[in-house]
Structures are given as structure tokens and as C-alpha cells.
Amino acid sequence: MQIADRISRLGTETSFVVLARARELEAQGKDIIHLEIGEPDFDTAPNIIEAAKKALDEGYTHYGPAAGLMPFRKTIAEVEGARRGLEFKPDMVVVTPGAKPIMYYAIMAIINPGDEVLYPNPGFPIYESAIELAGGVPVPLPLTEDRGFVFSIDDVRKKITPRTRMIIINSPQNPTGGILTPEDLKQLAELAVKHDIWVLADEIYGRITYDGFKNYTIASYPGMMDRTIILDGFSKTYAMTGWRLGYGIMPKSLAEVVAKLQTNVASCTASFIQVAGIEALAGPQKWVDDVVEEFHRRRDLIVEGMNSLPGFKCHKPLGAFYVFPNVRGTGIDSKTLASRILNEAGVACLSGHTFGKYGEGYVRFSYANSMENIEKGIERIRKFLEGIGVANSVEAEAVAA
């Protein structure tokens, strides 16, 4: 069977590959602690579930508009506009089955073959995959530990060329938890306006921040409402991963193009799920605040635990629910280490290299799991490391050097 050449340019999301491997091990009777997948372990709030049930009873089982139900788009525009201090209109909103389609739709709508797209690396692997599928040229922006895993604006400036068409930002960031500061965003906005560049702002973790840090949107800076695509959704904030509900907020002219792409690919997003989305946004938010507080406690626990492991050095993330410890002190490459931690210690995690070449030397752990499982996972890793002779960070780093 002959497959189209373009498919060779598609990447994948390794978390699902590792999850499948972990499930295989569980089927063989092995106990696995899941710290690999970016999925909150909480069930969706009861009021949201009830709203979906009611919508089904009321007949929300038919096609809806490609861009989304108007009451839902109005709710998104009002609630998310107020949260960001901006005025959004419903015709700027496109609702999608999960937030990921916004990446593809925006890139397909804007990027021509040969156009360059700057993107964070290490970063969500689908960015690079989507760029390459569109025939674009991925240009990585290294996120370095010494900068708190935030790219350098000077580096952005140096990498902009006449072919640069888009910059992708993700704040809070997956896999590192880094957050762009208001000054970072201001300078980035100035560059985007000066060079006529689109910005795809992935704000899916925007409400999951810690230590008084707040996520700001680049759309709020002068000239940016006309060149920003905000990507957001319900999977992370509302523990609705299986519902597949996301959206993009963008200039009306682009929203019309994105809606046309949606018509060609998915027709529309399930109507009853959009009704549940209205309840999620407009209903009580205490559930979200409580979940973020719990993530905060888990973050503190896992960072302390990771820093106690031989060969590990863990930066404290400011947002999202991942840690990205430096594991060079173990003397083992990221891919091998992640595989051995899964197969020998029974803890599922992701190799840093799966997030791009600048992720080598790191491993990602999700703390979207219970405090008890995080503690168990750390102790299992400790025993594994000590069992293979990684005694302490100082000695191991000397060996690795």
C-alpha cells in the first residue's frame, strides 16, 4: 500500500505511546504509577455532567454550526474576554473537538510551503508536526533551564527572517511549566507587529499557575488583537479530556477561514458537549480553584522529591502540572532512562527528547496524580537509581562529565 509522502512528515504525541506501553505492562500484572499523561486525575465536576445529561434530554443531538453554537460562542467571548481584560466578539470564536485542531487549522490557514514558524523547544511535539505537514519550516526557540525554561527575546529577534510567518508561544508551558513575563510578551508583541508576524498563543494551562504568578495574553498588547490566535479548551482546567472540547479566539476574518476548515474536517463539535461547556465557564468556579490548590501542593511535593533523587536536579515550575528535571547526573540518556524507569521501576514518564532536541537530558513527569502515587513513584525511582549505582548527584555528574 502506497502512503502519501506528506504523512512521513507527521510526528506523534509520545505520551499516548508510553500510556499504551504502560497499559500492556498492567495487563501482564505489573503495577504502574502513571506520571506520563497530561490528564487530571479528577472527575469532571458534577454540575457540568448534569448539564450534558440535560442537554441530551432536551434534544441537543443534532448538527450545529461549524464554528459552534452561538450561545456557547457568546459565553466564551464574554467570560474569556473578561478574564483577559479584552473585548471579544462571538464571531471571533471557533469551537473545536478538543483544542488541538486549532493548531492545525491556524497553521494550515496561514502557512505556505517554505514559510518559517518559530516555536518553543522543548515543547508540545504537535507544533513541529503541524508545521511540517503544512510544508512550513520549523525554527526552534531553545528553552533553557537557566532562564526558567523561557526563550530569549534576543534569540527570537535573531531568528526572524523575511520568511517568518508565525511564532508559537505556550505559557504556562508544556513540558517545563515556564511562564512568559509581561515584559517578555511586550517585546515579543513589538517584534510581531514590526515584522507582520502571526502569533499562535497556546493558553490551555492559563488558569493553572502558582506562587502569585498570573498568565497574561499577548493579545492585550498594542496591535496584537489583529494577529493573535488564542488556543484554549476544557481538558486541563475542567478535567474534561475525554469530552474533546476546545476553541480558538482570533480575528473574525481568520475565524471564517478556520470554520471552513472545520466544515471540511469535522463538520462541527458535538452540540450537547457545547452546552456542558457553557455550564463549565458560566457556572461555579470554586471547583477549579480547589483543583489548582491541589496541583500546587502536588507540585511542591514532587519538586522536593525529585531533588532528593540521585542524579536529578528539578526546577520548580510556575504553571501547568509537569516537572522537567535535569537527569544528566544519572549518566544515562533521557530515552533510555525513561524506558528503564517504566520497565524496571514501574513509573511511567516521558523522555525529554520527545519534546524536541533541546529536551535531551531531561525527563517529564506529570503531577496530575495523587499525592500518594507521587510519593510511591519517587520512592520506586530512588530504589531503581540506587540499585544501578547512581549514589548521589555530585558523584554522578562527575561521571557524566
VOPAGU-2260 file (C-alpha; in pm, 1 decimal, decimal comma):
REM VOPAGU-2260
SITE   aa  ch    i         X         Y         Z
SITE  MET   A    0       0,0       0,0       0,0
SITE  GLN   A    1     139,5     336,4    -101,6
SITE  ILE   A    2     100,4     618,7     150,8
SITE  ALA   A    3     116,2     988,0      60,4
SITE  ASP   A    4     457,9    1145,7     111,0
SITE  ARG   A    5     316,9    1413,0     341,3
SITE  ILE   A    6     237,8    1151,3     607,0
SITE  SER   A    7     609,9    1095,1     658,0
SITE  ARG   A    8     626,7    1449,6     794,9
SITE  LEU   A    9     375,2    1378,3    1072,0
SITE  GLY   A   10     504,0    1329,7    1423,5
SITE  THR   A   11     314,5    1190,7    1720,4
SITE  GLU   A   12     238,2    1261,6    2084,2
SITE  THR   A   13     459,0    1021,5    2276,2
SITE  SER   A   14     252,6    1036,9    2594,8
SITE  PHE   A   15      -8,6     816,5    2427,7
SITE  VAL   A   16     260,4     574,1    2308,7
SITE  VAL   A   17     400,3     542,8    2660,7
SITE  LEU   A   18      48,6     513,9    2803,1
SITE  ALA   A   19     -18,4     221,8    2568,1
SITE  ARG   A   20     305,9      52,8    2677,9
SITE  ALA   A   21     215,0     110,1    3043,4
SITE  ARG   A   22    -125,8     -47,9    2983,0
SITE  GLU   A   23      44,8    -350,8    2828,5
SITE  LEU   A   24     257,4    -392,3    3139,5
SITE  GLU   A   25     -50,8    -360,2    3358,4
SITE  ALA   A   26    -222,6    -630,1    3152,7
SITE  GLN   A   27      74,8    -851,7    3235,5
SITE  GLY   A   28      10,4    -794,1    3605,7
SITE  LYS   A   29     264,1    -519,7    3673,8
SITE  ASP   A   30     166,3    -225,9    3896,3
SITE  ILE   A   31     234,1     102,9    3714,4
SITE  ILE   A   32     220,4     455,9    3853,4
SITE  HIS   A   33     109,7     691,5    3577,2
SITE  LEU   A   34     312,1    1012,5    3573,3
SITE  GLU   A   35     330,7    1028,4    3195,0
SITE  ILE   A   36      -2,9    1157,0    3071,5
SITE  GLY   A   37    -117,2    1519,4    3095,2
SITE  GLU   A   38    -460,6    1430,7    3226,0
SITE  PRO   A   39    -605,3    1547,7    3558,4
SITE  ASP   A   40    -698,7    1253,5    3778,1
SITE  PHE   A   41   -1015,5    1430,9    3893,6
SITE  ASP   A   42   -1357,2    1352,5    3750,2
SITE  THR   A   43   -1538,5    1633,4    3570,8
SITE  ALA   A   44   -1740,8    1847,7    3812,1
SITE  PRO   A   45   -2097,3    1713,8    3870,2
SITE  ASN   A   46   -2271,3    2033,4    3753,8
SITE  ILE   A   47   -2101,5    2003,0    3413,3
SITE  ILE   A   48   -2201,4    1638,5    3380,1
SITE  GLU   A   49   -2559,4    1720,2    3471,7
SITE  ALA   A   50   -2567,6    1998,1    3212,1
SITE  ALA   A   51   -2465,9    1747,6    2943,3
SITE  LYS   A   52   -2732,7    1499,2    3052,9
SITE  LYS   A   53   -2996,7    1769,5    3047,0
SITE  ALA   A   54   -2884,7    1881,1    2701,3
SITE  LEU   A   55   -2924,7    1528,2    2568,8
SITE  ASP   A   56   -3274,6    1511,9    2714,2
SITE  GLU   A   57   -3354,2    1845,2    2550,5
SITE  GLY   A   58   -3254,1    1721,5    2206,4
SITE  TYR   A   59   -2903,8    1861,0    2159,1
SITE  THR   A   60   -2814,9    1560,4    1945,8
SITE  HIS   A   61   -2807,6    1719,3    1601,5
SITE  TYR   A   62   -2560,6    1907,3    1382,4
SITE  GLY   A   63   -2467,8    2255,7    1490,2
SITE  PRO   A   64   -2288,4    2540,9    1310,1
SITE  ALA   A   65   -1928,8    2464,7    1210,8
SITE  ALA   A   66   -1797,9    2748,9    1428,3
SITE  GLY   A   67   -2002,3    2638,3    1730,0
SITE  LEU   A   68   -2336,8    2708,5    1890,4
SITE  MET   A   69   -2392,7    3083,7    1918,9
SITE  PRO   A   70   -2485,0    3078,5    2292,2
SITE  PHE   A   71   -2158,1    2894,7    2362,5
SITE  ARG   A   72   -1951,9    3130,7    2147,5
SITE  LYS   A   73   -2111,0    3425,8    2329,2
SITE  THR   A   74   -2023,7    3272,7    2664,7
SITE  ILE   A   75   -1663,7    3212,0    2559,3
SITE  ALA   A   76   -1630,9    3567,8    2427,7
SITE  GLU   A   77   -1775,4    3721,1    2744,1
SITE  VAL   A   78   -1608,3    3503,4    3008,4
SITE  GLU   A   79   -1267,3    3472,3    2847,3
SITE  GLY   A   80   -1266,6    3834,8    2738,1
SITE  ALA   A   81   -1338,2    3948,1    3093,9
SITE  ARG   A   82   -1069,4    3718,6    3232,2
SITE  ARG   A   83    -810,9    3863,2    2996,6
SITE  GLY   A   84    -932,7    4222,4    3014,8
SITE  LEU   A   85   -1023,9    4227,4    2645,2
SITE  GLU   A   86   -1339,0    4260,0    2439,2
SITE  PHE   A   87   -1402,7    3953,9    2227,8
SITE  LYS   A   88   -1695,3    3909,2    1989,4
SITE  PRO   A   89   -1869,8    3575,7    1927,3
SITE  ASP   A   90   -1769,9    3587,9    1560,0
SITE  MET   A   91   -1405,6    3571,2    1673,1
SITE  VAL   A   92   -1463,1    3229,4    1831,7
SITE  VAL   A   93   -1441,6    2886,1    1668,6
SITE  VAL   A   94   -1530,1    2579,9    1879,1
SITE  THR   A   95   -1347,6    2255,4    1801,3
SITE  PRO   A   96   -1343,6    1889,9    1919,6
SITE  GLY   A   97   -1053,5    1944,4    2159,0
SITE  ALA   A   98    -810,5    2235,2    2138,5
SITE  LYS   A   99    -556,2    2057,7    1918,1
SITE  PRO   A  100    -747,8    2122,5    1590,7
SITE  ILE   A  101    -690,5    2495,8    1639,9
SITE  MET   A  102    -316,1    2432,8    1596,0
SITE  TYR   A  103    -372,8    2254,8    1266,3
SITE  TYR   A  104    -642,6    2486,5    1136,7
SITE  ALA   A  105    -445,7    2802,3    1215,6
SITE  ILE   A  106    -123,1    2668,5    1067,2
SITE  MET   A  107    -297,6    2531,1     758,2
SITE  ALA   A  108    -479,2    2861,6     707,1
SITE  ILE   A  109    -168,9    3080,2     737,2
SITE  ILE   A  110     146,4    2884,7     650,0
SITE  ASN   A  111     256,0    2829,0     290,1
SITE  PRO   A  112     531,5    2585,1     191,0
SITE  GLY   A  113     865,7    2736,5     284,3
SITE  ASP   A  114     724,6    2976,0     544,2
SITE  GLU   A  115     912,0    2970,5     873,4
SITE  VAL   A  116     744,8    2919,2    1211,5
SITE  LEU   A  117     926,9    2983,8    1537,6
SITE  TYR   A  118     820,0    2750,5    1817,5
SITE  PRO   A  119     935,2    2656,7    2171,2
SITE  ASN   A  120    1170,2    2362,4    2208,3
SITE  PRO   A  121    1136,7    2157,2    2424,0
SITE  GLY   A  122     768,6    2196,0    2355,1
SITE  PHE   A  123     446,6    2020,3    2269,1
SITE  PRO   A  124     550,9    1789,6    1981,3
SITE  ILE   A  125     241,3    1854,7    1770,1
SITE  TYR   A  126     361,4    2210,1    1695,2
SITE  GLU   A  127     650,0    2082,1    1485,8
SITE  SER   A  128     435,8    1807,6    1334,2
SITE  ALA   A  129     169,0    2053,3    1217,1
SITE  ILE   A  130     425,7    2296,0    1077,0
SITE  GLU   A  131     591,8    2024,8     871,8
SITE  LEU   A  132     261,6    1882,3     747,2
SITE  ALA   A  133     178,1    2226,8     609,0
SITE  GLY   A  134     515,4    2239,0     432,7
SITE  GLY   A  135     646,0    2503,7     668,4
SITE  VAL   A  136     993,9    2523,5     817,4
SITE  PRO   A  137    1008,2    2469,0    1195,0
SITE  VAL   A  138    1256,2    2703,9    1365,0
SITE  PRO   A  139    1314,5    2601,9    1728,7
SITE  LEU   A  140    1344,1    2854,0    2010,4
SITE  PRO   A  141    1550,7    2683,5    2282,9
SITE  LEU   A  142    1405,4    2692,5    2634,4
SITE  THR   A  143    1692,9    2675,9    2879,6
SITE  GLU   A  144    1691,5    2580,5    3243,6
SITE  ASP   A  145    1899,6    2881,6    3346,4
SITE  ARG   A  146    1626,7    3113,3    3214,2
SITE  GLY   A  147    1346,0    2928,5    3390,9
SITE  PHE   A  148    1262,5    2749,5    3063,6
SITE  VAL   A  149    1161,6    3067,5    2882,8
SITE  PHE   A  150    1309,6    3150,5    2543,0
SITE  SER   A  151    1528,9    3456,5    2496,0
SITE  ILE   A  152    1370,1    3752,3    2315,7
SITE  ASP   A  153    1712,6    3824,9    2166,8
SITE  ASP   A  154    1708,5    3473,9    2021,9
SITE  VAL   A  155    1366,0    3539,7    1870,6
SITE  ARG   A  156    1493,8    3863,7    1719,9
SITE  LYS   A  157    1793,5    3688,7    1563,5
SITE  LYS   A  158    1583,2    3408,0    1414,9
SITE  ILE   A  159    1323,4    3627,8    1245,8
SITE  THR   A  160    1375,6    3637,2     868,6
SITE  PRO   A  161    1167,9    3763,8     575,7
SITE  ARG   A  162    1018,3    3411,4     562,9
SITE  THR   A  163     897,1    3415,5     925,5
SITE  ARG   A  164     520,0    3395,4     920,8
SITE  MET   A  165     424,4    3277,3    1270,9
SITE  ILE   A  166     554,4    3246,2    1626,4
SITE  ILE   A  167     403,6    2985,5    1857,5
SITE  ILE   A  168     405,9    3052,2    2231,2
SITE  ASN   A  169     284,0    2830,7    2513,5
SITE  SER   A  170     250,7    2984,7    2858,3
SITE  PRO   A  171     234,1    2818,9    3107,4
SITE  GLN   A  172     442,4    2577,0    2910,6
SITE  ASN   A  173     436,6    2203,1    2848,3
SITE  PRO   A  174     666,4    2024,4    2940,4
SITE  THR   A  175     854,6    2271,0    3163,8
SITE  GLY   A  176     595,2    2482,7    3345,4
SITE  GLY   A  177     770,5    2804,0    3240,7
SITE  ILE   A  178     573,4    3129,4    3214,1
SITE  LEU   A  179     641,6    3427,5    2986,8
SITE  THR   A  180     655,7    3755,0    3181,0
SITE  PRO   A  181     463,5    4069,7    3078,5
SITE  GLU   A  182     792,5    4221,4    2963,0
SITE  ASP   A  183     867,8    3912,1    2750,5
SITE  LEU   A  184     523,9    3940,8    2590,4
SITE  LYS   A  185     560,4    4315,0    2534,3
SITE  GLN   A  186     888,6    4273,3    2346,9
SITE  LEU   A  187     755,0    3975,5    2153,1
SITE  ALA   A  188     447,9    4177,0    2053,5
SITE  GLU   A  189     664,7    4460,1    1929,9
SITE  LEU   A  190     859,1    4217,7    1711,0
SITE  ALA   A  191     538,4    4060,3    1576,8
SITE  VAL   A  192     394,7    4398,8    1481,2
SITE  LYS   A  193     720,5    4524,3    1332,8
SITE  HIS   A  194     768,3    4215,7    1113,9
SITE  ASP   A  195     399,8    4142,3    1042,8
SITE  ILE   A  196     403,8    3801,3    1212,5
SITE  TRP   A  197     110,8    3597,3    1344,2
SITE  VAL   A  198     126,2    3460,8    1699,6
SITE  LEU   A  199     -41,5    3133,9    1797,1
SITE  ALA   A  200     -80,2    3165,0    2174,6
SITE  ASP   A  201    -141,9    2826,8    2337,2
SITE  GLU   A  202    -303,4    2922,4    2669,0
SITE  ILE   A  203    -450,3    2583,2    2756,2
SITE  TYR   A  204    -284,7    2592,7    3103,2
SITE  GLY   A  205    -360,5    2961,3    3158,5
SITE  ARG   A  206    -553,7    2916,9    3482,5
SITE  ILE   A  207    -309,2    2671,2    3639,9
SITE  THR   A  208     -42,6    2896,3    3793,3
SITE  TYR   A  209     130,9    2914,3    4130,9
SITE  ASP   A  210     316,7    3140,8    4374,3
SITE  GLY   A  211     121,8    3450,3    4277,6
SITE  PHE   A  212     218,7    3424,9    3911,2
SITE  LYS   A  213     -50,8    3507,8    3658,8
SITE  ASN   A  214     -74,3    3420,2    3294,1
SITE  TYR   A  215    -100,4    3718,7    3059,7
SITE  THR   A  216    -212,1    3707,7    2699,8
SITE  ILE   A  217      -8,9    3862,5    2420,8
SITE  ALA   A  218    -336,7    3966,7    2255,6
SITE  SER   A  219    -362,4    4250,8    2508,9
SITE  TYR   A  220     -60,8    4436,4    2369,0
SITE  PRO   A  221     -90,0    4712,2    2104,3
SITE  GLY   A  222    -152,1    4577,1    1754,7
SITE  MET   A  223    -186,8    4215,2    1866,3
SITE  MET   A  224    -563,8    4156,9    1854,5
SITE  ASP   A  225    -534,9    4157,2    1475,6
SITE  ARG   A  226    -256,2    3898,0    1463,0
SITE  THR   A  227    -312,6    3662,5    1758,4
SITE  ILE   A  228    -483,4    3323,2    1768,1
SITE  ILE   A  229    -560,5    3222,8    2126,7
SITE  LEU   A  230    -588,4    2847,4    2175,2
SITE  ASP   A  231    -773,0    2728,1    2484,7
SITE  GLY   A  232   -1001,8    2449,8    2598,6
SITE  PHE   A  233   -1156,8    2248,6    2877,3
SITE  SER   A  234    -934,1    1940,7    2908,7
SITE  LYS   A  235    -687,9    2071,5    3166,3
SITE  THR   A  236    -879,3    2332,9    3365,8
SITE  TYR   A  237   -1205,5    2139,8    3394,1
SITE  ALA   A  238   -1073,9    1779,7    3375,8
SITE  MET   A  239   -1267,9    1724,2    3052,0
SITE  THR   A  240   -1005,3    1541,7    2845,9
SITE  GLY   A  241   -1248,4    1280,0    2717,5
SITE  TRP   A  242   -1514,8    1534,0    2624,9
SITE  ARG   A  243   -1295,7    1680,3    2346,2
SITE  LEU   A  244   -1386,6    2046,1    2372,9
SITE  GLY   A  245   -1166,4    2338,7    2277,0
SITE  TYR   A  246   -1176,5    2668,9    2095,9
SITE  GLY   A  247    -977,9    2940,7    1927,7
SITE  ILE   A  248   -1022,5    3317,3    1955,8
SITE  MET   A  249    -888,5    3511,8    1657,6
SITE  PRO   A  250    -969,0    3795,0    1415,1
SITE  LYS   A  251   -1308,0    3748,5    1251,2
SITE  SER   A  252   -1160,0    3715,5     900,9
SITE  LEU   A  253    -941,2    3424,2    1010,4
SITE  ALA   A  254   -1223,7    3268,7    1215,7
SITE  GLU   A  255   -1429,4    3239,9     897,1
SITE  VAL   A  256   -1145,0    3050,1     727,5
SITE  VAL   A  257   -1093,2    2824,9    1029,2
SITE  ALA   A  258   -1467,7    2748,6    1038,7
SITE  LYS   A  259   -1447,6    2646,2     673,0
SITE  LEU   A  260   -1160,8    2410,0     758,2
SITE  GLN   A  261   -1371,7    2268,9    1039,1
SITE  THR   A  262   -1657,0    2207,7     793,0
SITE  ASN   A  263   -1422,1    2006,7     573,7
SITE  VAL   A  264   -1266,1    1805,0     856,3
SITE  ALA   A  265   -1511,6    1752,7    1142,9
SITE  SER   A  266   -1834,0    1929,2    1040,7
SITE  CYS   A  267   -1891,9    2058,0    1394,2
SITE  THR   A  268   -1838,6    1990,7    1762,0
SITE  ALA   A  269   -2098,8    1780,2    1947,1
SITE  SER   A  270   -2387,1    2007,0    2047,9
SITE  PHE   A  271   -2463,5    1861,4    2392,1
SITE  ILE   A  272   -2096,4    1891,9    2488,5
SITE  GLN   A  273   -2102,8    2261,3    2399,2
SITE  VAL   A  274   -2398,8    2308,2    2632,6
SITE  ALA   A  275   -2189,0    2148,2    2906,8
SITE  GLY   A  276   -1913,4    2393,6    2814,6
SITE  ILE   A  277   -2148,3    2684,0    2887,0
SITE  GLU   A  278   -2203,7    2546,1    3236,7
SITE  ALA   A  279   -1829,5    2497,1    3285,8
SITE  LEU   A  280   -1749,4    2859,5    3204,5
SITE  ALA   A  281   -2054,0    3033,4    3346,6
SITE  GLY   A  282   -2115,6    2804,9    3646,3
SITE  PRO   A  283   -1939,2    2796,6    3986,3
SITE  GLN   A  284   -1558,9    2817,5    3963,1
SITE  LYS   A  285   -1468,0    2706,1    4316,2
SITE  TRP   A  286   -1405,6    2353,0    4183,5
SITE  VAL   A  287   -1134,5    2491,8    3954,4
SITE  ASP   A  288    -975,3    2692,9    4235,1
SITE  ASP   A  289    -969,5    2386,0    4459,8
SITE  VAL   A  290    -808,1    2175,4    4187,0
SITE  VAL   A  291    -535,9    2436,4    4127,3
SITE  GLU   A  292    -464,6    2445,0    4501,4
SITE  GLU   A  293    -427,0    2067,7    4497,7
SITE  PHE   A  294    -191,1    2087,2    4199,8
SITE  HIS   A  295      10,2    2344,2    4394,0
SITE  ARG   A  296      53,6    2101,6    4684,5
SITE  ARG   A  297     147,2    1822,9    4447,0
SITE  ARG   A  298     399,1    2044,3    4272,1
SITE  ASP   A  299     576,3    2121,0    4598,0
SITE  LEU   A  300     580,7    1753,0    4688,3
SITE  ILE   A  301     716,5    1627,8    4356,8
SITE  VAL   A  302     980,2    1901,6    4324,5
SITE  GLU   A  303    1114,1    1823,6    4671,3
SITE  GLY   A  304    1106,3    1452,7    4593,4
SITE  MET   A  305    1278,7    1487,8    4256,7
SITE  ASN   A  306    1554,3    1699,8    4407,0
SITE  SER   A  307    1617,7    1426,0    4663,0
SITE  LEU   A  308    1683,3    1166,3    4391,3
SITE  PRO   A  309    2042,6    1083,7    4299,7
SITE  GLY   A  310    2136,8    1233,1    3964,5
SITE  PHE   A  311    1824,4    1453,9    3943,2
SITE  LYS   A  312    1800,3    1833,8    3959,0
SITE  CYS   A  313    1447,1    1972,4    3938,1
SITE  HIS   A  314    1347,7    2330,7    3857,7
SITE  LYS   A  315    1025,3    2447,6    4028,0
SITE  PRO   A  316     758,3    2513,8    3761,6
SITE  LEU   A  317     535,9    2821,0    3784,4
SITE  GLY   A  318     237,7    2675,0    3599,3
SITE  ALA   A  319      77,0    2369,6    3432,4
SITE  PHE   A  320     122,0    2032,1    3606,3
SITE  TYR   A  321     456,5    1896,8    3491,6
SITE  VAL   A  322     810,7    1886,7    3624,7
SITE  PHE   A  323    1105,2    1858,2    3388,1
SITE  PRO   A  324    1404,2    1750,8    3596,1
SITE  ASN   A  325    1757,3    1757,1    3463,1
SITE  VAL   A  326    1873,6    1393,3    3475,6
SITE  ARG   A  327    2221,2    1429,5    3325,3
SITE  GLY   A  328    2362,1    1345,7    3666,1
SITE  THR   A  329    2248,0     986,1    3623,7
SITE  GLY   A  330    2486,7     937,4    3332,7
SITE  ILE   A  331    2202,3     783,9    3128,6
SITE  ASP   A  332    2043,2     939,9    2819,5
SITE  SER   A  333    1682,2    1055,0    2851,5
SITE  LYS   A  334    1523,8     790,7    2629,2
SITE  THR   A  335    1698,3     500,3    2799,0
SITE  LEU   A  336    1632,5     636,7    3145,6
SITE  ALA   A  337    1259,2     692,5    3085,5
SITE  SER   A  338    1227,0     342,6    2941,1
SITE  ARG   A  339    1407,3     182,4    3232,1
SITE  ILE   A  340    1208,1     380,0    3489,2
SITE  LEU   A  341     890,1     242,1    3330,1
SITE  ASN   A  342    1002,2    -116,3    3280,6
SITE  GLU   A  343    1214,4    -161,6    3593,5
SITE  ALA   A  344    1065,8      83,7    3844,9
SITE  GLY   A  345     703,6      72,6    3728,7
SITE  VAL   A  346     671,8     450,0    3687,9
SITE  ALA   A  347     554,4     587,5    3352,7
SITE  CYS   A  348     719,4     911,8    3240,6
SITE  LEU   A  349     832,9    1076,9    2917,2
SITE  SER   A  350    1181,2    1124,6    2779,2
SITE  GLY   A  351    1272,3    1489,4    2727,9
SITE  HIS   A  352    1392,5    1422,2    2373,8
SITE  THR   A  353    1033,6    1354,5    2266,7
SITE  PHE   A  354     968,3    1727,5    2316,8
SITE  GLY   A  355    1248,7    1826,6    2080,0
SITE  LYS   A  356    1625,4    1816,0    2062,5
SITE  TYR   A  357    1666,0    2068,1    2343,4
SITE  GLY   A  358    1480,1    1832,5    2575,8
SITE  GLU   A  359    1763,4    1580,1    2582,2
SITE  GLY   A  360    1899,2    1540,9    2934,2
SITE  TYR   A  361    1555,5    1586,6    3091,2
SITE  VAL   A  362    1254,1    1369,5    3174,3
SITE  ARG   A  363     894,2    1489,3    3211,4
SITE  PHE   A  364     672,7    1377,4    3496,6
SITE  SER   A  365     308,8    1480,9    3529,6
SITE  TYR   A  366     184,8    1550,1    3880,5
SITE  ALA   A  367    -178,2    1519,3    3773,5
SITE  ASN   A  368    -193,8    1219,9    4005,4
SITE  SER   A  369    -249,6    1173,2    4378,0
SITE  MET   A  370      -1,7    1272,6    4649,3
SITE  GLU   A  371      15,0     907,2    4749,3
SITE  ASN   A  372     107,9     793,0    4398,8
SITE  ILE   A  373     362,5    1072,6    4358,8
SITE  GLU   A  374     534,2     964,1    4680,8
SITE  LYS   A  375     527,0     599,1    4572,2
SITE  GLY   A  376     665,7     689,5    4232,1
SITE  ILE   A  377     955,6     885,9    4377,1
SITE  GLU   A  378    1049,3     603,4    4613,1
SITE  ARG   A  379    1037,6     349,6    4330,6
SITE  ILE   A  380    1266,9     568,8    4120,6
SITE  ARG   A  381    1500,6     615,1    4417,0
SITE  LYS   A  382    1534,7     239,2    4465,3
SITE  PHE   A  383    1592,2     191,4    4093,6
SITE  LEU   A  384    1864,6     458,2    4078,9
SITE  GLU   A  385    2038,5     331,6    4388,8
SITE  GLY   A  386    2013,5     -21,3    4251,0
SITE  ILE   A  387    2205,7      71,3    3937,5
SITE  GLY   A  388    2469,4     261,0    4133,2
SITE  VAL   A  389    2363,9     624,8    4098,8
SITE  ALA   A  390    2471,7     719,1    4451,0
SITE  ASN   A  391    2433,7    1095,0    4460,0
SITE  SER   A  392    2409,3    1389,3    4225,4
SITE  VAL   A  393    2762,2    1518,4    4273,1
SITE  GLU   A  394    2932,0    1185,8    4201,8
SITE  ALA   A  395    2701,7    1106,0    3909,4
SITE  GLU   A  396    2751,1    1446,8    3747,0
SITE  ALA   A  397    3126,6    1399,9    3771,7
SITE  VAL   A  398    3095,3    1064,9    3595,5
SITE  ALA   A  399    2866,1    1213,1    3327,8
SITE  ALA   A  400    3109,4    1499,3    3266,1
